[in-house]
Structure formats: structure tokens, C-alpha cells
Amino acid sequence: MPTSTDGWMNGSHVKASLLFHVKQVRIGQPFDSGSENGLGCGITDLLHDQPGGRKITRNQKRKHDEINHVQKTYADMDPTTAALEKEHEAITKVKYINKIQMGRHEIDTWYFSPFPEEYGKAPCLYICQYCLKYMRLEKTYRYHLSECTMRQPPGNEIYRKGTLSVYEVDGSEYKIYCQNLCLLAKLFLDHKTLYFDVDPFLFYVLCEVDKQGAHLVGYFSKEKESPENNNVACILTLPPYQRKGYGKLLIAFSYELSKLEGCVGSPEKPLSDLGKLSYRSYWTYVLLEIMRGYKGTLSIKDLSHMTSFTQQDIISTLQCLNLVKYWKGQHVICVTPKLVEEYINSPQYNRPRLTVDPSALR
């Protein structure tokens, strides 16, 4: 029987278990269950008949769909949302720009992006990897490369570790660069609405640095003032650099900034499919690593303070590991040391390839 004290407990009722007691909260929007980078979500077990032949309730089904990020049909949406989604789907089906040339990379695009009409219908768009100026013609692009003096993003370099740098770029100070960055990102993100109103945002641009300059790898943006405590508004790793650990590095960097600011944060929803997988995998890794070596009393609030994750994100992550029990009006999360080790040693568990060195932050 759970007690009112969090901690490692011994006894006949709870044996070597780490108990987290949290008041009932509304779980934030979690991620889909299919994950080749993270751990599978055990909540799908709720779809099966309960013991004694009892069917799941409508409320349980709704919670399952929320946790697993099941896409709603138009019939499930209110009329306004359905109309907007249909309009969005119609627009994004029209993808005129098939590829971009950027530095040494020729990249196939995924989605529509609202470049000016004279550029938006060019089959291939040429983009300077340093200043992000875009051009229709290769000869114009070649001439620009010979004249462009930029070799790194504008703004301040706030992190340097080995060959990796992060630049903080103020949208109000470097408006054209940030607008071009958003237009570029939209080619690879489905639900993205920020293109031109960049003044309220800061952009954190990750680059690989060599003797030629700083090459754009990815970025995330965040509102300067976020009432919802979002520490990421948009996040993207460019396709040539995906599956190399850069996405989780950007996520980790966003939380290091939150720690410096002394606050908790969460990414703005909705996230792209790759974003969902990366965040779930990162949250899972951090939380299990803490629980793996922790002895003594530990609460959800403690985890939030240690990580700068919101309590809702912590709960939804552990819920997707099928560790949540509901007892006497509370979410009670029981984790045995053995179970933590099983998750960590599972083939699906991915330790981040790259980590942030807080001492390298300027």
C-alpha cells in the first residue's frame, strides 16, 4: 500500500520501489507511441479488454488517444478546426520547390513554404548557407558566393565545444536572416506558422565549424516572453544532419538555457513527428538516468527542479513507460531499480550521442 512519503522503501507492501506521489493533474499533450528512437509506450495495453471482460470506457479511450497522439479525423473536430485543417492540407499539397542547393548539399524538400511567388515556383532554390539569401538561378548563386562576406550566423556565439557552435540571433535585430531561416525551415516542417513576425523571438543556431566557416546544422527558436513557459517555439535539424544526435543536442541546449533562467520549460505544440520522437526519447533518457542512481526521497517536483522539465512532461513521459498507477485520487508512479535497469538495457533505449557542456556556455 502506498504511503504518503516518497522514497526508496522496504517492506511487504512495496519492495525496493521508488514512489512518486503527485496530485491529479491534467496531462499535457504527449507524443505518439511508435518510436524507433525512444521506448515504446505501454499505454496501448489499455485498448485491450480489462480483467473480468470489462470494456474500456470512452474516457479511457480519449486518454489513450491523447497519450499516443492519435490523429483526429475531420468528423472528430469542431467545424472551424476541420475547415482550417482542410485548408492547410490543400495548401501544403502544392509543393513547387522540389529541392534546394545549400552549400555542398542538394536537399529534397518535404513541404510547401511561402517564399515570394517568383521564387516559390522555382523547381530548385539556391540558398547561401551563411546569410540564407535565396536565389532562383545557379549563376546568381555562384556570383553571390564569390561576393558574400558572411561566414557565420549573425548575433553572438554563446557556445563553443570542439567543432560545434551555437549562435543567439535576435529576431528584431537580424530580421531578414531570421525570416529566411523560417522560410527554409518550413520546407521541412508541416505545421509551422511563424515566417515573418520574428521580432518577439530569439533564434539559437547550431553550426559545424571548419576553416571555411560555420555551416548551418539546425536551430530552435523561443519567445522572449512566453506566458505558457515554452522554451522552444520551433526546432529543426536539416535533413543532411538528421540521425546524428543534433536534434537531442538542441533539446538539451534549450533546457540548459531554462536552468540558467531558473525556470521550467516545455516545447510549443504541435511538434513534428521527428520532434515528438526526439523529445520523448530525451525526456526518457534524462529521467531514467536520474532514477537509476538516486537513493532517498524524490518527488515529481524534485525531478522538475533538477531537469527544468515541466511536471506535466515528466508525468506524460513516465506514463508512456506504463509506470502510472491511479490510487485514491492520485497518480502514483512506482519504479523498481530492476525495472529502470531493464529499460536502460533495452535495445530501444538510446543514449544521446552528443551532450551539452554547461561550462562551454558563454
N, C-alpha and C positions, 0 to 999 in steps of 0.2 A: 504494500500500500504506500503510495507516495506520501511524503511528509512535506512540511512547509519550509524545509531548509534545502537549498541547492547544495550539491556536493557529491563527492565520492562516498558511497555508502556501503556498509556491510550488513548482512542480516538475512533472515529467511525471506523477507518480502522483496527486497531489492539487493541483488548481489553484484558488487563491483560495478555499479551503474553511475553514470554522470547524469543527474537530473536537472533539467531546465524547467522552471515553473514560470509561465507567463500568463498574464491576464488575457482574456479573449480579445483578439484584435481583428480588424478587417485585413485580410491578407491582400497585399498588393499584387499587381498583375505579374504573374510568373511567366515561365518560359515553356516552350513545347518540350515534349518528353523525348523525342527522337534526337539522340546526340551521339555523334561519333567522337566528339572531343571530351564530353563530360560523362557523368554517370547517369544511367537510366533512371527513370522516375518510377517508383513503385506504386504511385497512386493509381495506376491503371488497374491494380487489383480491385479497386472499388467498383469497377464495372461488373465484376463477377457477382453472382448471387451471394448474399450473405448467409452465414450459418443458419440452418433451420429453414432454408428456402425463401427467406425474406428478400424481396427485390429492393434495389437501391431506390431512394426517394428522388423526387425531382430536384430538391435542393442539393442532394449529394451529386447528382448528375451535373448540375450547374457548377458546383465547386470543382468537380473533376475537369470539366471543360475549361474553366478558368486556369487551373493549375497547369494543365497540359497545353494551354494556348490553342485550343481547338478553334479553327476559323468559323465564324458565324456565316450562315447563309443569308442572302438578302431578305428572306422571309423572317429571319430571327431579328432583323434590325428594325429600328424605327424608320418611318418613311424618309426623313431628312438624311439620316446616316446612309441609308440604302442608296438614295439618289446621289449623294456625294461620292460614295464608293463606286457606283456605276460610271459616273463622270470621270473619276480618277482612272478607272480601268480602261476606259475608252481612250483617254489621252495617252496613257503610258503604253498602249499597244502600238502607237505610232512612234517608232524609233528610227529617225532619219540618219543619225550619226552611227555608223556601224563600227567604227574603230577610231582610236586616237593614236597619234605618234607623239611620244613624250620621252625625251632623252633617247636611250638606246632601246626603249620598249615600244612595241606596237601592241596595243591592248584592245581586244574586242569589248565593246560596251554592252551593258545589260538593260538599261532603261532610258526612257526619254529624259532630256534635260532642256530647260527653256533658254537655250542660247538664242541670241538675236537671229531673226529669220534668215538673214543672208549667210549666217554661219551654221545654223541649226539643220540645214538641209544638205550640208556637205557630207558625202559618204565617209570621208576621213578628215578629222580635225587635227591640226598640228598645234601642240601646246608646249611652250617653253617650260622646262622643269624648274626653272629658278624664279622667274617673275610671274609665271602662269598666264602670260598673254597667249591668246588663241588666234589661229590663222587658218584660212581656207587652203592656201596654196603652198606647196612644198618650197618653191623658190623664195617666197616671202619668209617662210620659216627659216630657211638656210641663211638668208641675209640677216634676219633678226638675231640668230645665234652668234653671228660674227660681230654684232654690234652691242648685244646685251651685256651690261657690266655686272649684273647681279650674279652672285654665286652661292647665295643662301637666302632663306626667307627674311623678310624684314622683321623688325622687332628685336627683342632681347633673347639671347641664348641663355636659358635658365638651367640647362642640364647638359653635362658632357661626361660621357663614360666610354672610354675606348673610341670606337668609330661612330658612336651614336650621339646625336644631339637633339635637344628639344628647344624650340623657339616659341616664346609667348608673343603673339601678334594681336594687337588691339584693333578690333573691327572699326572703331571710329577714327583711328589714326591711319590705318592702311586699308581703306575701304575697297579699292579696286582689287587688290590682291585677295582679300577675303571673299569678295563676291565671286571672283574667278575660281577660288578654291571650292566654294559651294556649288557652282555650276559643274565643275569637274566631278565632285562627289556625287551629284545627282545621277550621273551616268551609271553609277554602281549601287545606288540606294533606291528602293522603291518608294517608301513613304518618307519623303523629305520635302519640307515646305519652306525652309529658310534659304533664300537666294540673295536677296538684295538688301534687306534691312539688317545689316551686320553690326551696326553701331553698338547695340547692347551686349555684344558677345566678345569673349576672348577666345582666341584660337591657339591651340597647342600643337605645333607642327613637328613631327618626328622625322629625322633625316639620317641617312647613312652618309658619312663624311669621308671623302678621299681627297687626293691632291687636286682634282678637278673642281670640287665644290661639295655642297650639301645637297644630296639627292632626296627628293620627297618620297617618304615611305607611307605615311598616313598622318592622321590628325584626329583630334577631338575638339569640339567647341563647348563652351559653357557660358551661361548667362552671368553677367557681372553681378546681378542681383536676382536671385531665384526664390520666389515665395515658397515654392514646393521643395526647396533644398535639393534641386537637381545639380549634380556635379558634372554631368555630361549632357549636352543637348543633341549632339550628333557625333558619331565616331565611325571612322573608316580606315581600313588598311587597303591600299591599292592592290589590285589583283596580282601583280608580279611578286608582291611581298607577303601574300597571304600564306598561312600554314607554316610560318617560320617563327611564330612566337611574338610578333609585333603587336597583334591585337590585345593580348593579355598584358603586354608591357604598357600599352596606352591606358588600359583599365587600371592597372596598378598605379600608374603615374597620377591618374585622376584622384585616387584615394590618398596618395601621399600629399597632394595639394589640400585635400579635405582635412587631413591630420594637421597640416601646418595652420590651417584656418580655424582649427579647433571645433569642427562641426562634422555631422554625418551627412552623407550624400547618397544619391541614387540616380541612375541614368533616366533620362526622359523617355517615356514610352510613346509610340511603339518602337521597338528595336528591329533591325533587320534580322533575318534568320541566322546569319553568321554571328551577329551581335548577341542574340539570345544564347546561342551555344557557348560563346566565349565567356559571357558573364556568369552563366550557371557554372561552368567548369571552374572559373576563377574563384567564385564565392565558395564553392565546394572545397577546393584545394585549401584556401586560407582557413576556413572553419575547421576542417578535419585536422590540419596541421596544429592548430591551437589545442584542440581537444586531445590530440594524440599524446602530447607531453604534459598536459596540465594536471596538477594534483590539487585538490581542495575545492572550495566553493566557487562556482562560476555561474553567472546568470546571463540571460539574453542581453540585458543592459550592459553587463561587463563586456560581452563579445562586441557589442556595438561601439563601446568606448575604445576598445583595443583596435578595431578594424576601420572605424568610420563608416561601416555598413549601417543602413537603417535596420531597425528591428524587424520591419516587415520583410525586407530582403533576406535577413537571417532565417526567419521563420519559414518563408516560402522555399528557401534552399534546402533546409533540413526536412521540410515536408516532402519535397521531391525525392528525398532519400528514403521515404517511407518510415520516418522516425517519430512521427507525431502521434501522440495518444491524447484522446479527449476524456478528461476525468473530472467530474464535479465542477463543470463550467469552466475548466481551464484547459489550455493546450499544454500538455505535459510531454516533454521530449526526453526520451530515455536512450542513452548511448552507452553501450558497454565498451570497454577498451578493446575487446576482441572484435566487435563489430567495426569499430573505427579502423583497426588494422586490416580487416577484410576489405573494406572499401579502398583503403590506400594501396593495398597489394593487388587489387583487381586490374585486369588488362585495360579497362575503360578509364582508369584514373591517370590523368596526365599532369605531371609536374611541369610548371611553366619553364620554357627553355630560357627565357630572359627574365631577369628581375631588376627592379629599380634599386639603385644605391642611394639612400636618402642623403648621404654625405656629399653626393655629387650635385645636389640641388643648390642653385645659387640664389 
